[in-house]
Amino acid sequence: MIEDKVVIITGASSGIGEATAKLLASKGAKVVLGARRKDKLEQIVGAIEKEGGQATCLVLDVTRQSENDAIVKLAKDTFGRVDVIFLNAGLMPNSPLSALKIDDWHQMVDVNIKGVLNGIAAVLPTFTKQKSGHVIATSSVAGLKAYPGGAVYGGTKWFIRDFMEVLRMESAMEGTNIRTATIYPAAINTELLATISDKSSAEAMQGIYDKFGISPERIANVVAFAIDQPEDTTINEFTVGPANQPW
C-alpha cells in the first residue's frame, strides 16, 4: 500500500526524485522532499498540492548529518511518522583516472557514499524503534559492472550495493522488519550529466543518453512498485534501463 505512507526523498528537486515525488503523491503518499535548491523544491510541492496531494520540503545537503536529521524530524512533525526513505541524491562527474579530477573524486564519495550513511543514521533509530520501514537507494548499472571513466563513481555505487544488502540481512536477523530496495538505472534522462567536468567523458556520455535515454518516470514506477508490495515482502534489487540499450 502506498496511500498514506510518509516518504522522504533526497535529491528531490529534479529527475528521478521529482518524478517519484509526484507519482507517489498522486497515489496518496505524503512526501517530504529534500535537495539543495529551495526554489525547485517549493515549485514541486506547489505542483503536488495543486493536484490535491500532500507534500513538504526542506533544503538538504546530504553531506551534513544535521540536515539529514532535520528532514526526518520534519517528516515526523508534519505527518506524524516516517515509513520510507528514498536515498536518491547522487553525482556522476566521470573522468579517466589519469585526468586527476581529485576534487570530483572526493565530492562523489561525500555525496554518493556519505550522503547515504547520513540518511541511514538519521532514519534508522526510528525504523528500529517502530520495527518497520523501507529504505530505497539509487545505485547505477555502474554498481554492477565496471566502465572506463567511472572508477570512482562506480566504486561509490558498488558501495551502495553491498551496504543495502547488509542492511537487509541485519534487519532480518534483528527482527526489525526493515525492507530494502536498490535500483540500478542505466541511461535515464536527468541532470546527472551536468556534473561531468571532463570534456571527453561528458561528450561520450551525452552521446549514449541522446541515443538511449528514457524518462525518470520509468524509475519512479519502480519505486512505487517496491513500496506497494506487502509488508512481508522485500524486492531488494531492480536493474532498469532502456530496452534498446546494451548497457
HUVEN-V776004 format. One record per run of one state. SS is the DSSP state (H for helix, E for strand, C for the rest). FROM is the first residue (numbers start at 1). LEN is the number of residues. If there is no record, write none. Layout:
SS/FROM/LEN + SS/FROM/LEN
This chain:
C/1/5 + E/6/5 + C/11/4 + H/15/12 + C/27/3 + E/30/6 + C/36/2 + H/38/13 + C/51/3 + E/54/6 + C/60/5 + H/65/15 + C/80/4 + E/84/4 + C/88/9 + H/97/3 + C/100/2 + H/102/29 + C/131/2 + E/133/6 + C/139/2 + H/141/3 + C/144/7 + H/151/24 + C/175/3 + E/178/8 + C/186/2 + E/188/2 + C/190/2 + H/192/4 + C/196/3 + H/199/14 + C/213/1 + E/214/2 + C/216/1 + H/217/11 + C/228/9 + E/237/4 + C/241/7
